[in-house]
Amino acid sequence: MTEFWTTILDFAQTTTARVGNQLMQDFGQVQALQKADGSLVTQADKWADQEIRDAIASTFAGYGILSEEGDKVFPGTEWCWVIDPLDGTTNFTRGIPIWSISLGLLYQGTPVFGYVYVPPLNQAFHGYWGGIPELEAPTGAFLDRRPIYTSNDAPSGNHFFNLCSRSTAAIQKDFPCKIRMLGVASYNFLTTATGATLGGVEATPKVWDIAAAWVIVQAAGGSWVSLKSEPFPLIPGEDYTTRSFPTLVVSRKELIPIFTPFVEKVKI
């Protein structure tokens, strides 16, 4: 691995661990406010966002930053970090131990590196997307630096599929798997990357919810299906505040026609 990618990985690990340690002190102890889009935000979200943005600014001069709690307009820089400082705020405020810090690094508007840290579980996911040859990126997806892969299993009543709270219309007769609902978009998809689930759907994820997971899922062998519009590359000058990117993720492309008829019931 080149020095550049080593620097990127070390930065993501160090920064999310430091921020995560502080968030664990606030976990289940803070009050949330409702934002205009109905989602929740806490002072912990805002603090974490500022800490990560400051760390990026001091380490990667000239890199753009797009974040859930900060500037949501893609600056069009060659390199840009996309931040979700606390994915799963509702879980965080209620003391449910599934929430994450998500960092995606974009090159010319497309994610090439993703890092997701889940402090309550002490799990760190990362991956690289090698679709841009001149970058000579490493390959693969990892959990705690060990390679991960999606499942080759066929659906059954003993396998899992994740839904979000806005996609319950997919629960129809003869749904081929057991349903789980985790409340965290990034972790929803990452369970597919590890082989724990065969897929998942998110009806209203924003770009900061998916930038890192987009890389990791595909690097692990999964298929990413955009149900409305393709999220990447991002468009310079575009405001992503209200744009959602409904998504189906499955462990392998052969499962797309199996789950698509159920997902089509979801309003997007």
Long-range contacts (C-beta under 8 A, 24 or more apart in sequence): 1-138, 2-136, 5-113, 5-128, 5-137, 5-138, 8-105, 8-113, 9-113, 9-115, 9-126, 11-55, 11-59, 11-60, 12-103, 12-113, 12-115, 12-117, 12-126, 13-115, 13-117, 13-124, 13-126, 15-51, 15-52, 15-55, 15-103, 16-52, 16-101, 16-103, 16-115, 16-117, 16-124, 17-117, 18-51, 19-48, 19-51, 19-52, 19-85, 19-101, 20-101, 20-117, 20-119, 21-119, 22-47, 22-48, 22-51, 23-48, 23-86, 23-92, 23-101, 23-119, 24-119, 24-120, 26-92, 27-92, 27-95, 27-97, 27-99, 27-119, 27-120, 28-92, 28-93, 28-94, 28-95, 30-92, 30-93, 31-93, 32-89, 32-90, 32-93, 37-242, 39-89, 40-89, 40-90, 40-93, 41-69, 41-89, 42-86, 42-89, 42-92, 42-93, 44-86, 44-92, 45-69, 45-85, 45-86, 45-89, 46-85, 48-85, 48-86, 48-101, 49-83, 49-85, 51-85, 52-83, 52-85, 52-101, 52-103, 53-83, 56-81, 56-83, 66-207, 66-208, 66-234, 66-240, 67-208, 68-206, 68-208, 72-239, 72-240, 72-241, 73-237, 73-238, 73-239, 73-240, 74-109, 74-234, 74-235, 74-236, 74-237, 74-238, 74-240, 75-236, 76-109, 76-236, 76-237, 78-107, 78-108, 79-105, 79-106, 79-107, 80-105, 80-106, 80-109, 80-234, 81-105, 81-106, 82-106, 82-111, 82-207, 82-208, 82-211, 82-212, 83-208, 84-186, 84-208, 84-209, 84-211, 84-212, 87-116, 87-184, 87-185, 87-186, 87-187, 87-208, 87-209, 88-183, 88-184, 88-187, 90-183, 91-183, 91-184, 96-183, 97-121, 98-182, 98-183, 98-184, 98-187, 99-184, 100-184, 100-186, 100-187, 102-186, 102-208, 102-209, 102-211, 102-212, 102-213, 103-212, 104-208, 104-211, 104-212, 104-214, 104-215, 106-211, 106-232, 106-233, 106-234, 107-132, 107-135, 108-132, 108-233, 109-232, 109-233, 109-234, 109-235, 109-236, 110-232, 110-233, 110-234, 111-211, 111-212, 111-214, 111-215, 111-232, 112-137, 112-215, 113-137, 113-215, 114-211, 114-212, 114-213, 114-214, 114-215, 114-216, 115-212, 116-186, 116-187, 116-190, 116-212, 116-213, 116-216, 118-187, 125-190, 125-193, 125-212, 125-216, 126-216, 127-193, 127-215, 127-216, 127-217, 127-218, 127-219, 127-220, 128-215, 128-219, 129-214, 129-215, 129-218, 129-219, 139-219, 140-219, 140-220, 141-193, 141-215, 141-216, 141-217, 141-219, 141-220, 143-194, 148-193, 148-194, 148-195, 148-220, 149-195, 149-220, 149-221, 150-192, 150-193, 150-194, 150-195, 150-217, 150-220, 150-221, 150-222, 150-251, 150-252, 151-192, 151-195, 151-196, 151-197, 151-198, 151-251, 151-252, 152-251, 152-252, 153-198, 153-251, 155-198, 155-255, 155-258, 159-197, 159-198, 160-191, 160-196, 160-197, 160-198, 161-197, 161-198, 161-199, 161-200, 161-259, 162-188, 162-189, 162-191, 162-192, 162-197, 162-199, 162-200, 162-201, 163-200, 163-201, 164-188, 164-201, 164-202, 164-203, 164-204, 164-205, 166-203, 166-204, 166-266, 166-267, 167-201, 167-202, 167-203, 167-263, 167-266, 169-265, 169-266, 169-267, 170-201, 170-262, 170-263, 170-265, 170-266, 171-262, 172-262, 172-265, 175-262, 176-258, 176-259, 185-209, 185-210, 185-213, 186-210, 186-212, 186-213, 188-249, 189-213, 189-216, 189-217, 189-222, 189-247, 189-249, 190-216, 190-217, 192-217, 192-220, 192-222, 192-249, 192-250, 192-251, 193-217, 193-219, 193-220, 193-222, 194-220, 195-251, 197-251, 198-250, 198-251, 198-255, 199-248, 199-249, 199-250, 199-251, 199-255, 199-259, 200-248, 200-249, 201-227, 201-246, 201-247, 201-248, 201-249, 201-259, 201-263, 201-266, 202-246, 202-247, 203-244, 203-246, 203-266, 203-267, 203-268, 204-244, 204-246, 204-268, 205-244, 205-245, 205-246, 205-247, 206-240, 206-243, 206-244, 206-245, 207-231, 207-234, 207-240, 207-243, 207-245, 208-240, 210-245, 210-247, 217-249, 221-251, 221-252, 222-249, 222-250, 222-251, 222-252, 223-249, 223-250, 223-251, 223-252, 223-253, 223-255, 223-256, 224-249, 225-249, 225-250, 225-256, 225-260, 227-263, 227-266, 227-268, 228-268, 244-268
